[in-house]
Amino acid sequence: MTSVYKTVICSVFMGVAVWAAALFIIPSEGGSMMGLFFGLAGSIIIGLVLYGSFSLLLKSRELEKVMAIARKEKSKA
């Protein structure tokens, strides 16, 4: 499977999951600013975790490159 297809698959799954999660964690009407903030933050975290997980499962080359750079930077510190 090419890298583009893997990225599209990860993005679609992440988008659907974040949309569904946002329906539950972001207040629809009359929500406080803090409620909106934490709902948005939760949606972003869910998206990051899911995209990363799907990328690992599909063995994305881009994620491997990012992880290699992070390891290299960590070893310098």
N, C-alpha and C positions, 0 to 999 in steps of 0.2 A: 504494500500500500504506500502510495507516495506521501510525502510530507504535507502537501496541501490538503489532501483528503483527511489526514489525521487531525490537522488543525481545524478543519471544518466540523468534523465529528465532535471534537472536544468542545468547540464553541457552541454547537447546537445543544448538546447535553447540558452544558453550563447555563446557557440562556434559558432553557426550559425550567431547569431546577431553580435558578434564581428568581425567575418570574413567579413560580409556584410558592417559593418561600416568602417572597415579598408580599404576596397576598395575605399571608398570615402574620408577618412580623412588622409590617409598616402600617400604622393606623391610617384608615381611609379618610375619615372626616373628624374634625375636632380634636385631632391629636396634638399633644404638646410638642414644642420644639425638640425637647430631649427624646421623646418617643420617636419622632421622625429621624433624628440623628442616629439613635441606636438601631432603628430599623434599617436605615441605609447602611450603616457600618456592618451590621449583621449580614446584609445581602452581599456586600462586597467581600467579606470574609468567606462566606459560603461559595461565592463564585471563584475566588482564588484557590480554595481547597479542592473544589470539584475539578476545575480546569487542570490543576497540577496532578490530581489523582488520575484523571483520564489520560493525561499526557504520559504519566508513568506506565499505565496499563498498556497503552499503544506504542510505547517505546519511541517517543518523539525525539528526533535528532536535535531539534532546537532546545528542548529541555535538557538533554545531555550536555549540550554546549554551555548552557547557562550554569548547570551544576559544576562543570569542569572549571569554569571561570570563578565561581564562588569558592570552590575548594582551593584553587590557586591563590586567591586573595586571602583566604583564611590561613593558609600556611605561611604567608608573608607576615601576618600580624603576630 
